[in-house]
Amino acid sequence: MTAPTVTVNTIHTDAVIVGAGPVGLFQSFQLGLQDIRSHLIDALPYVGGQCVELYADKPIYDIPGIPVCTGRELVAQLQAQIKPFAPTFHLNQEVTKVSRLEDGSISVNTSTGQHLVCKVLVVAAGVGAFQARKLATEGAAELEGTHVHYRMGDASRFSGQDVWVLGGEEAAVAAALKLSHQAQAPAFKPRSVTLMHRRDVFAAEPVLLQAMRDAVANGHLQLQIGQPIALLSTAQHLNAVQVATPDGQTIECPAQHLVAFLGLSPKLGPIANWGLALERKQVVVNTETFATDVPGIFAVGDINTYPGKKKLILCGFHEATLAAFGAAAIVHPTRKTLLQYTTTSTELHRLLGLV
C-alpha cells in the first residue's frame, strides 16, 4: 500500500473504528478500557448502523441481561456506556482509502476529505456501508442532490414547493407525515405534499398508518398510487413527474422535489481495495485477536469470517473485546496487558471516571 501525503488537517489518534453500529460502539468501549481513544466513521448520517436503519423499533431478545429492547434502545444504551471515553464521530462519510505509513501507523482518508492517522484500525462495518437504492426513473440521475433526494435533510428547502415522497415503507410514510404536518406551520409551507407508492399497501406501524390516512382524509397529504416513469426538468430544475397509474393511464403532476425511500443496500465498497484477505466478500481474521493479515488492522462483527462464525450481535461484542486486547499490544507496546475486572479494578474505575 502506498502512503498519501499528510496534510495540516490530519487528525492523529490511537484508533479508528470503521462502523458505528452496536459492535463498533462496543469496540470503542472496550478500547477505552485499554486506555485507547478512538474515532468512529460511518457512512450513515447517524449512529446505530443496521440496528437503527433496519429494526430501530423492532424487538431484540438475545442481548445478555436485557430481556427485550428495540434496536434504537440498544444503541442509546451503548452510546451512554461509551460516554466516559468521549469518542469522536465522523458520520455521513465513507473510508475511501487506507494505507500504511513508514512508521507503521495507518492512514485513513474519507469521502469528505477527512484524513486521520492511527495506530490501529478496527473494521466494524457490518455487512458493508449502507447506501440508498437509487431511483432508476428517466431524468433522476442528473437531479440527484438538488431535486431528487434519498434522505430528508433540511426540510426548509421544500418551502413553497410541490414535494413528492416515494416509497411504501415506514420511512416514507413518516417523512410524508412530517412534511404534511410542517406544511401547516407558518414558517414552513410547501405548496403540496404527495406520498406515492406502486400499490395502496404500506408497511408501517398501525398508528403511523392511521395518521397517514387521516392526513389524506383532511387534505393535508395527497396519496398517489402508481409508479414514476419520468422526471421532467428544465435547466436542471424539476418541473413535473410522470406517473403510470394502476389503470394504465399516464398522468403528469407538478413537482419540484422528490424524496425517494427505496430501501438501503449494503455494499462492501472501498474495503475491497484495502489489501485485506477476503473470503466471499468478508474479511478473514484469526480468532485470537481478530486481527486481519495486515498488521494493525482488526475486523469484528458481521464483516469478518472464520471457522464457526455466527452473525450475532453478542458474538460481535465478544470479538470486540479480544480485538481491544490485541490493539493494546500495539498502542501500548511497553505496557503489560492485564486482565482486569470493572467490578474491582481501580485503574478501570479511573478510566471510567468513577474515581
C-alpha positions as CSV (number, residue, x, y, z in Angstrom):
1,M,0.0,0.0,0.0
2,T,1.3,3.5,-0.8
3,A,1.2,6.3,1.7
4,P,-0.7,9.5,0.9
5,T,0.7,13.0,1.7
6,V,-0.1,14.0,5.3
7,T,-1.8,17.4,5.5
8,V,-2.0,20.0,8.2
9,N,-5.6,18.9,8.8
10,T,-4.6,15.4,9.8
11,I,-6.1,14.0,13.0
12,H,-3.8,11.8,15.0
13,T,-5.5,9.2,17.3
14,D,-4.9,5.9,18.9
15,A,-7.6,4.0,17.0
16,V,-10.1,4.5,14.1
17,I,-13.2,2.3,14.0
18,V,-15.0,1.9,10.7
19,G,-18.6,1.5,11.5
20,A,-20.8,3.0,14.3
21,G,-23.3,0.2,14.7
22,P,-23.6,-1.8,18.0
23,V,-20.4,-3.7,17.6
24,G,-18.5,-0.6,16.6
25,L,-19.8,1.3,19.6
26,F,-18.9,-1.5,22.0
27,Q,-15.5,-1.7,20.3
28,S,-15.0,1.9,21.4
29,F,-15.9,1.0,24.9
30,Q,-13.5,-2.0,25.1
31,L,-10.7,0.1,23.6
32,G,-11.4,2.7,26.2
33,L,-10.9,0.1,29.0
34,Q,-7.5,-0.4,27.5
35,D,-6.8,3.4,27.6
36,I,-7.1,3.7,23.9
37,R,-9.0,6.7,22.5
38,S,-11.0,6.2,19.2
39,H,-12.6,8.0,16.3
40,L,-15.6,6.3,14.6
41,I,-16.5,6.7,10.9
42,D,-19.8,5.7,9.4
43,A,-21.5,6.1,6.0
44,L,-24.9,6.7,7.6
45,P,-25.7,10.2,9.0
46,Y,-26.4,8.9,12.4
47,V,-25.1,6.3,14.9
48,G,-26.5,2.8,15.1
49,G,-25.8,1.1,11.8
50,Q,-28.3,-1.5,10.6
51,C,-29.6,-1.8,14.1
52,V,-31.3,1.6,13.7
53,E,-31.6,1.5,10.0
54,L,-33.4,-1.8,9.7
55,Y,-35.0,-2.5,13.0
56,A,-35.0,0.6,15.1
57,D,-38.4,-0.1,16.7
58,K,-38.4,-3.9,16.4
59,P,-37.7,-6.1,19.5
60,I,-34.3,-7.8,20.1
61,Y,-34.4,-10.7,22.6
62,D,-30.8,-12.1,22.7
63,I,-28.8,-9.3,24.4
64,P,-27.4,-10.7,27.7
65,G,-29.1,-9.3,30.7
66,I,-31.7,-7.4,28.7
67,P,-34.9,-9.5,28.2
68,V,-36.1,-7.3,25.4
69,C,-35.2,-3.9,23.8
70,T,-35.5,-2.2,20.4
71,G,-32.6,-1.5,18.1
72,R,-32.9,2.1,19.0
73,E,-32.9,1.4,22.7
74,L,-29.8,-0.8,22.4
75,V,-27.9,1.9,20.5
76,A,-28.9,4.5,23.1
77,Q,-27.6,2.3,25.9
78,L,-24.3,1.7,24.1
79,Q,-23.9,5.4,23.5
80,A,-24.4,6.1,27.2
81,Q,-21.8,3.4,28.0
82,I,-19.0,4.9,25.9
83,K,-19.5,8.5,27.2
84,P,-16.6,8.3,29.7
85,F,-14.2,7.8,26.7
86,A,-15.6,10.6,24.6
87,P,-15.1,9.1,21.2
88,T,-15.3,11.4,18.1
89,F,-17.8,10.5,15.4
90,H,-17.4,11.2,11.7
91,L,-20.8,10.5,10.1
92,N,-22.2,10.6,6.6
93,Q,-18.9,9.7,5.0
94,E,-17.1,6.5,3.9
95,V,-13.5,5.5,4.3
96,T,-12.2,5.7,0.8
97,K,-8.5,4.8,1.3
98,V,-6.4,3.0,3.8
99,S,-2.6,2.8,3.7
100,R,0.4,2.2,6.0
101,L,2.9,4.8,6.7
102,E,6.7,4.2,7.0
103,D,6.5,4.3,10.9
104,G,3.8,1.5,10.9
105,S,0.9,3.8,11.6
106,I,-2.2,3.7,9.4
107,S,-3.5,6.5,7.2
108,V,-7.3,6.8,6.7
109,N,-9.0,9.0,4.1
110,T,-12.7,9.6,3.9
111,S,-15.1,10.7,1.2
112,T,-15.4,14.2,2.8
113,G,-11.7,14.9,2.6
114,Q,-11.1,14.0,6.3
115,H,-7.6,12.5,7.0
116,L,-6.8,10.5,10.1
117,V,-3.6,8.7,11.2
118,C,-4.0,6.0,13.8
119,K,-2.0,3.2,15.4
120,V,-4.8,0.6,14.9
121,L,-7.8,0.4,12.6
122,V,-10.8,-1.7,13.5
123,V,-13.3,-2.6,10.8
124,A,-16.7,-3.0,12.3
125,A,-18.6,-2.3,9.1
126,G,-21.3,-4.9,9.5
127,V,-22.3,-6.2,6.0
128,G,-20.8,-3.1,4.5
129,A,-21.7,0.6,4.0
130,F,-25.4,1.2,3.7
131,Q,-26.2,3.1,0.5
132,A,-29.6,4.3,-0.6
133,R,-31.1,2.4,-3.6
134,K,-31.3,4.9,-6.4
135,L,-34.3,5.8,-8.4
136,A,-33.9,4.4,-11.9
137,T,-36.5,6.7,-13.4
138,E,-35.6,8.7,-16.5
139,G,-34.2,12.1,-15.5
140,A,-33.5,11.2,-11.9
141,A,-29.7,10.8,-12.0
142,E,-29.0,14.4,-13.2
143,L,-31.2,15.8,-10.5
144,E,-29.7,13.9,-7.6
145,G,-28.7,16.1,-4.7
146,T,-30.7,19.1,-6.0
147,H,-34.2,18.0,-6.7
148,V,-34.0,14.2,-6.1
149,H,-33.1,13.2,-2.6
150,Y,-32.6,9.9,-0.6
151,R,-32.8,11.4,2.8
152,M,-35.0,14.2,4.3
153,G,-32.2,16.6,5.2
154,D,-33.2,20.2,6.0
155,A,-37.0,20.3,5.3
156,S,-36.9,24.1,5.0
157,R,-35.6,23.7,1.4
158,F,-39.1,22.4,0.4
159,S,-40.8,25.7,1.4
160,G,-43.2,26.8,-1.3
161,Q,-42.6,23.6,-3.4
162,D,-44.5,20.6,-4.6
163,V,-42.9,17.7,-2.8
164,W,-43.3,14.1,-3.6
165,V,-42.3,11.3,-1.2
166,L,-41.8,7.9,-2.9
167,G,-41.9,4.6,-1.1
168,G,-44.1,2.1,0.8
169,E,-42.1,1.5,3.9
170,E,-42.3,3.2,7.3
171,A,-39.6,5.7,6.5
172,A,-41.6,7.0,3.5
173,V,-44.8,7.3,5.5
174,A,-43.1,9.0,8.4
175,A,-41.4,11.5,6.1
176,A,-44.6,12.3,4.2
177,L,-46.4,12.9,7.5
178,K,-43.7,15.1,8.8
179,L,-43.8,17.2,5.7
180,S,-47.6,17.4,5.8
181,H,-47.5,18.5,9.4
182,Q,-44.9,21.1,8.8
183,A,-46.9,22.3,5.8
184,Q,-49.5,23.6,8.4
185,A,-46.9,25.6,10.3
186,P,-46.5,29.3,9.4
187,A,-42.7,29.1,9.0
188,F,-42.9,26.2,6.6
189,K,-45.4,25.9,3.8
190,P,-44.7,23.6,0.9
191,R,-47.3,24.0,-1.8
192,S,-48.3,20.4,-1.6
193,V,-47.1,17.0,-0.2
194,T,-47.8,13.8,-2.1
195,L,-47.0,10.3,-1.0
196,M,-46.6,7.9,-3.9
197,H,-46.4,4.1,-3.9
198,R,-47.0,1.4,-6.6
199,R,-49.9,0.0,-4.6
200,D,-52.1,1.1,-1.8
201,V,-50.4,-1.2,0.8
202,F,-47.9,0.3,3.2
203,A,-45.5,-1.4,5.7
204,A,-45.6,0.7,8.8
205,E,-46.9,0.7,12.4
206,P,-50.7,0.9,12.7
207,V,-50.6,4.2,14.5
208,L,-48.5,5.7,11.7
209,L,-50.7,4.3,9.0
210,Q,-53.8,5.7,10.7
211,A,-52.2,9.1,10.9
212,M,-51.3,9.0,7.2
213,R,-54.9,8.0,6.3
214,D,-56.2,10.9,8.5
215,A,-53.8,13.4,6.8
216,V,-55.1,12.3,3.4
217,A,-58.7,12.5,4.5
218,N,-58.3,16.0,5.8
219,G,-56.4,17.2,2.7
220,H,-53.1,17.8,4.4
221,L,-51.5,15.0,2.4
222,Q,-52.1,13.7,-1.1
223,L,-51.9,10.0,-1.9
224,Q,-51.0,8.8,-5.4
225,I,-50.9,5.1,-6.3
226,G,-48.6,4.4,-9.2
227,Q,-45.0,4.4,-10.4
228,P,-42.9,7.3,-11.7
229,I,-41.9,6.8,-15.3
230,A,-40.1,10.1,-15.9
231,L,-39.0,13.2,-14.2
232,L,-39.4,16.3,-16.4
233,S,-37.0,19.2,-15.8
234,T,-35.8,22.4,-17.4
235,A,-32.3,23.7,-16.9
236,Q,-31.6,21.1,-14.2
237,H,-34.8,22.1,-12.3
238,L,-37.5,19.6,-11.7
239,N,-40.9,20.7,-13.0
240,A,-43.1,17.6,-13.0
241,V,-43.3,13.8,-12.5
242,Q,-44.9,11.5,-15.0
243,V,-46.8,8.7,-13.2
244,A,-48.1,5.4,-14.6
245,T,-51.3,4.6,-12.7
246,P,-52.7,1.1,-12.0
247,D,-55.5,1.6,-14.5
248,G,-53.0,2.1,-17.4
249,Q,-53.1,5.9,-17.6
250,T,-50.1,8.2,-17.7
251,I,-50.5,11.5,-15.7
252,E,-48.3,14.4,-15.3
253,C,-48.2,16.2,-11.9
254,P,-46.3,19.3,-10.7
255,A,-43.2,18.5,-8.7
256,Q,-40.1,20.4,-7.6
257,H,-38.6,17.9,-5.2
258,L,-38.8,14.1,-4.9
259,V,-37.6,12.3,-1.8
260,A,-37.3,8.5,-2.5
261,F,-37.2,5.9,0.2
262,L,-36.4,2.8,-1.8
263,G,-34.5,0.9,0.9
264,L,-30.8,0.5,1.6
265,S,-28.3,-1.8,0.0
266,P,-25.2,-2.8,1.9
267,K,-22.0,-2.5,-0.3
268,L,-18.6,-3.8,0.7
269,G,-17.3,-0.7,-1.2
270,P,-13.8,0.5,-0.8
271,I,-13.0,-2.1,1.9
272,A,-12.4,-4.5,-1.1
273,N,-9.4,-2.3,-2.1
274,W,-7.6,-2.1,1.2
275,G,-5.4,-5.1,0.6
276,L,-7.1,-7.3,3.2
277,A,-7.6,-11.0,2.7
278,L,-11.2,-11.6,1.7
279,E,-13.4,-14.7,1.5
280,R,-16.8,-14.3,-0.1
281,K,-16.7,-10.5,0.5
282,Q,-15.8,-10.9,4.2
283,V,-12.6,-10.1,5.9
284,V,-10.5,-13.1,7.1
285,V,-9.3,-12.9,10.7
286,N,-7.6,-15.0,13.3
287,T,-9.7,-15.7,16.4
288,E,-7.0,-14.9,19.0
289,T,-7.2,-11.1,18.5
290,F,-9.4,-10.8,15.4
291,A,-6.5,-9.3,13.5
292,T,-6.5,-9.3,9.7
293,D,-3.5,-10.3,7.7
294,V,-2.4,-6.6,7.6
295,P,-0.6,-5.5,10.8
296,G,-2.6,-3.1,12.9
297,I,-5.9,-3.8,11.2
298,F,-8.6,-5.8,13.0
299,A,-12.1,-6.8,11.9
300,V,-15.1,-7.5,14.2
301,G,-18.8,-8.2,13.7
302,D,-20.6,-9.3,10.5
303,I,-17.8,-8.0,8.2
304,N,-15.4,-10.8,9.3
305,T,-15.2,-14.5,8.7
306,Y,-13.6,-17.5,10.4
307,P,-14.5,-21.2,11.0
308,G,-17.7,-21.4,13.1
309,K,-18.6,-17.7,12.5
310,K,-22.1,-16.7,13.7
311,K,-23.5,-13.4,12.7
312,L,-25.0,-12.3,16.1
313,I,-24.6,-9.0,17.9
314,L,-23.4,-10.8,21.1
315,C,-20.7,-12.6,19.1
316,G,-19.6,-9.2,17.8
317,F,-19.3,-8.0,21.4
318,H,-17.0,-10.9,22.2
319,E,-14.9,-10.2,19.1
320,A,-14.6,-6.6,20.0
321,T,-13.3,-7.5,23.5
322,L,-10.5,-9.7,22.1
323,A,-9.6,-7.2,19.4
324,A,-9.2,-4.5,22.1
325,F,-6.6,-6.7,23.8
326,G,-4.8,-7.2,20.5
327,A,-4.9,-3.4,19.9
328,A,-3.5,-2.7,23.3
329,A,-0.3,-4.6,22.5
330,I,0.2,-2.2,19.5
331,V,-0.9,1.1,21.1
332,H,0.9,0.5,24.4
333,P,3.8,-1.8,23.4
334,T,5.8,-1.2,26.7
335,R,2.9,-2.0,29.0
336,K,1.9,-5.4,30.2
337,T,-1.7,-6.0,29.2
338,L,-3.5,-7.3,32.2
339,L,-6.9,-8.9,32.6
340,Q,-8.8,-6.6,34.9
341,Y,-12.4,-6.5,36.1
342,T,-14.6,-3.4,36.1
343,T,-16.0,-4.6,39.4
344,T,-12.8,-4.3,41.4
345,S,-10.1,-2.5,39.3
346,T,-9.2,1.0,40.5
347,E,-7.5,1.6,37.1
348,L,-10.6,0.8,35.2
349,H,-12.6,2.9,37.6
350,R,-10.3,5.8,36.8
351,L,-10.7,5.3,33.1
352,L,-14.5,5.2,33.5
353,G,-14.4,8.4,35.5
354,L,-15.7,6.8,38.7
355,V,-12.9,8.0,40.9
